[in-house]
């Protein structure tokens, strides 16, 4: 099955409406909700099957192929972006 691939920056810009000046590593100004959307948009693009009702409602599970985020075919840039987002979520105490 072919998955639509996007970079972390593209996913963040598309889903959150950020301007082109936003950097994939510039998560300092993101809210918890923006971080959640950015992280999960990367997972969605890679074929993740969401388990929470909230994520299924927002992203859907159409075309998903994996229930394990560790098994997703993420690029190095996507993995780095997810790691940066998770660090920022932890720093902010986001409870998603």
C-alpha positions as CSV (number, residue, x, y, z in Angstrom):
1,X,0.0,0.0,0.0
2,X,1.3,3.4,-1.0
3,X,1.3,6.1,1.8
4,X,1.3,9.8,1.2
5,X,4.5,11.1,2.6
6,X,5.0,14.6,3.9
7,X,7.8,16.2,5.8
8,X,7.2,17.4,9.3
9,X,7.4,21.0,8.2
10,X,4.8,20.5,5.4
11,X,2.5,18.6,7.8
12,X,2.8,21.4,10.4
13,X,2.2,24.2,7.9
14,X,-0.7,22.5,6.2
15,X,-2.6,21.5,9.4
16,X,-1.9,24.5,11.5
17,X,-1.9,27.2,8.9
18,X,1.5,28.5,9.8
19,X,3.4,30.8,7.5
20,X,6.4,29.7,5.5
21,X,8.7,31.2,8.1
22,X,7.9,28.5,10.6
23,X,10.7,26.0,11.1
24,X,10.1,22.3,11.8
25,X,12.3,22.6,14.9
26,X,10.7,25.9,16.1
27,X,8.2,24.4,18.5
28,X,8.8,27.0,21.3
29,X,5.7,29.1,20.4
30,X,3.4,26.1,19.8
31,X,0.5,25.4,22.1
32,X,-0.2,21.9,23.4
33,X,-2.9,21.6,20.8
34,X,-0.6,22.7,17.9
35,X,2.0,20.2,19.1
36,X,-0.5,17.4,19.2
37,X,-1.7,18.2,15.7
38,X,1.8,18.5,14.3
39,X,3.0,15.2,15.9
40,X,-0.1,13.3,14.9
41,X,-0.2,14.7,11.3
42,X,3.3,13.2,10.8
43,X,1.9,9.9,12.1
44,X,-1.2,10.1,9.9
45,X,0.9,10.8,6.8
46,X,2.9,7.6,7.6
47,X,-0.2,5.4,8.0
48,X,-0.7,5.3,11.8
49,X,-4.0,3.8,13.0
50,X,-5.2,6.0,15.9
51,X,-6.6,4.4,19.0
52,X,-8.0,7.4,20.9
53,X,-11.5,8.6,20.0
54,X,-10.2,12.2,19.8
55,X,-7.5,11.4,17.3
56,X,-9.9,9.2,15.2
57,X,-12.4,12.0,15.1
58,X,-9.8,14.6,14.1
59,X,-7.6,12.5,11.7
60,X,-9.6,9.4,10.9
61,X,-8.2,6.0,10.3
62,X,-8.8,5.8,6.6
63,X,-5.8,4.2,4.9
64,X,-4.0,3.4,8.1
65,X,-1.7,0.5,8.2
66,X,0.0,0.3,11.7
67,X,-1.1,0.5,15.3
68,X,2.5,0.9,16.4
69,X,4.1,4.3,16.0
70,X,7.5,2.6,16.3
71,X,6.8,0.6,13.1
72,X,5.9,3.6,10.9
73,X,8.1,4.3,7.9
74,X,9.2,7.7,9.1
75,X,12.1,9.6,7.5
76,X,15.0,10.8,9.6
77,X,13.6,14.3,9.5
78,X,10.1,13.1,10.6
79,X,11.6,11.1,13.5
80,X,13.6,14.2,14.6
81,X,10.5,16.4,14.3
82,X,8.5,13.9,16.4
83,X,11.2,13.8,19.0
84,X,11.4,17.6,19.2
85,X,7.6,17.8,19.5
86,X,7.5,15.2,22.2
87,X,10.2,17.0,24.2
88,X,8.3,20.3,23.9
89,X,5.0,18.6,24.9
90,X,6.8,17.2,28.0
91,X,8.3,20.6,28.8
92,X,4.9,22.2,28.7
93,X,3.2,19.3,30.6
94,X,0.8,18.7,27.8
95,X,-1.7,16.0,28.8
96,X,-2.7,14.4,25.5
